[in-house]
């Protein structure tokens, strides 16, 4: 026998419309699991009850990942040695992508477990798909520095790299700091550089728009506390 690790996607938004982005075959994977490792157990439990109303949620063993501390890793290793079928869930989207579950997945690979990624919504790829920017060469750089000066410096570096390599730069911010990041982008980037702002992806309030910096300055949106993905593209062949 061999341990199985299902990488189970979760909705990107609490909006009921977001459930449409979850394939029905996810339920079959959930039924086969006996243990779940979740970044946010409460969020994961609520999600599973929505997609499978008859689930006996307490019949499963639950572990919270957090930053995949030593205790979580040791327990995960023990469950694999018992050849259990395990589900890993991010707080939103696909586990292993900008998510601490990646640490457990690495351990699974090192132990020759069968890792099974399941199709589901990923805000990074969905935003890139809808942006019209270069999908042949792109990089996700995660969070930018919190310090304002360091953040502006990083934005300039990303813009220059985008121009040099014809590369789409993708990054995120904590939702309550979105407006500060947007201000820094508009004050730092060149007027002809393209910026895509993707908001509330898969929700009924979804908005994905690509404009030049000079055009965003004419009508700056309020992004406060809205889940957002930012894409920057400086090459002149848009």
N, C-alpha and C positions, 0 to 999 in steps of 0.2 A: 504494500500500500504506500501511498505518497500523500503528503499534506497538500491540500488545495487552498489557494489564496485567491478569493474573488475581490477584485477592485470595483467597488460598487459606487456609481455616480449618484449624487444628490442634486436636487433642484438648486438653481442659482438664486432663486428669489422665493419669498413666501407667497407671492401672488399665485392664485390657483391656476392661472394660465401656464405657469412654469412647469406644472406636472405633465403637460403635453410633450415636453422634451425628454421624458423618461420612457424608454422602451419597455414594453410589457414583459419581456423576457427577464428583466431584473428580478421579478418576483420568484421565478424558478431558482435563481441563484440564491436568493434569500432563504428559500425553503430548504436548500441543501446545507446551509451553514449551521453550525452549532455555537460559534463564538463570533462576537463582533468587537473590532477595535475601531473606535470612533474618535475623531478630533473633538467633537462635541456630542456627548451621549444624548442629551436632551433633544437636540436638533435631529439626530439620527433616528431616535425612537419616534418622534413626531412624523418624520418623513415616512418611515416604514408603515406606520398606521394609516397614512394617507393612501399609499399605493396598494396596501393589502389589509383591508379593514378587518379581516378575520384573524389576523396574526395574534398569537399569544406571545406578546413581547417579552414577558418575564420567563419564558421557556428557554431563552438564550442567555449565555454568559456574556457580560459586557465589561469592556475595559476602555478607559479613556487614554488617548494617546498623549495629549498635551504636546510636549516637544520630544516624545519618544524617550523618556527617561530610562535609566538603567532597569528599573523595576518592570516597566512595560516591555522592554526588549527581552528580559529574562522570561517573563510570562509567555510572550509570543514564541520564544524558542521552545519552551516546554510544550506548548500546544502543538507546535509543528512536530515535535518528537513523538507525540501521540497520534500523528497523522489525522488531525482534525481538519475539518473544512471551515475556513476562517473568512470572514468578510471584513474588509477595511473600508472605512468611509471618511471622507473629508467633511468639513463643515458645510461646504458648498462646492458643487462641481465634481471634478474627477480626482480621486485620491492619487497622491504621488506627484501632482503638478502644483507647485507652490504650496506644499502641504507636508506636514510632519510625517504623514504615513509613508513617505519615501524611505525613511530610515528602516521601517519594518519590512518594506518591500525589498530593500537591499539585503537584509538578513535572510529573507525567503530565498532570494537568488543564490546567496552563498551556501544555503543548505539544500539546494536542488529541489525546492518545493515547486509545485506547478502553479505558476502565477497567471491568472486569467483576468485581463483587463476587459471591462464591459463598456459598451458604447453608451455615451451620455453627454450632457452639455458641458462644454468647457469654454469659459468666457474669453480666454485668450484667443483661441482659434475662431470662435464665432465672431469676435470683434474684427480680427484680421480678415476673415472672409468677406465681411460687409464693408470694410474700409475702402476698398479699391486700391490699396497700397500694395507694395511688392510682397507677394506670397512665396517667391522663390528664395529670397534672402531676408531673414528676419531674426530678431533675437528678443527674448523676454528677459528683462533685467530686474524684475521684481520691484521692490520699494526703493525709492530714491532717498538720499540722506535727509534727515529731519532738519538739520541746520540749514537756514536759508541760503547762506553763502555757498556752502558745500553743494546744496541742491542745484543752484544756478550754474555752478561750475560743472556739475555732472550733466546737466541739460545741454550745455554748450558742447561737451565732449560727445554726447550721444548724437547731437545734430551734425557735428563735423564727421563723425563716423558714418552716419547715414548717407551723407553726401559723397564721401570717399568710396564707400562700398556698395552704394545703391541698396541700402538695407533699411527695412522698417524696424523702428525701435518701439518696443511695447513695455509699458510699466503701469504700476498701480499705486494707490495711496489709501491710507485709512480714510473711510468716507467722511469723517468730520474734518479732515484736512484737505479735502478735494479743492475747495475754493482757493486756498493758499497756493496749492500746486499749480492750478490753472493760471493764477496771477503771475507766478514765476515763469511759466512757459511763455505767456504772452509778452512778458517784459524782457525775455531772454532770447527767444528764437527769432530768426529772420522773417521778414514779412511774407516772403514767398513760400516758406516752409509749410508743409501740410500737417494738420493736426486732426486726428479723428478722436472724438469723445463718444464712447459707447456706454450707455447708461441702462440699468435695470434690464439686462439681457434676459430674454425669454419671458419677461413679465408683460402685462398689458400696457405698462407705462414705458416700454422699451423705446430708446432713441439712440440711433447710431448715425452720426453725421461727420463728414470729412470736409474741412474748409481750410483755406489758407489762414495763416496767423492774422494777417491784416483784416480778413473778413470776420474772424472770431471776435476781434476787438470792437467791431461794430455792434455786436449783440452778444455779450458774455452771459452764458447761462448760469443759473444757481445750481451748483452740484452738491450742496451741503447734505451729508448723510445719505447720499445715493450711491449704491455700488457702481463703480466706474472702472473702465479700462481706457488708458490713454495710448495712442499710437502716433509716432512722430516720423515724418518722411521728408527728407530735405533734398532728395535727388530731383533734378529738373525735368525728368521725362514722365511726369505724372500725366 
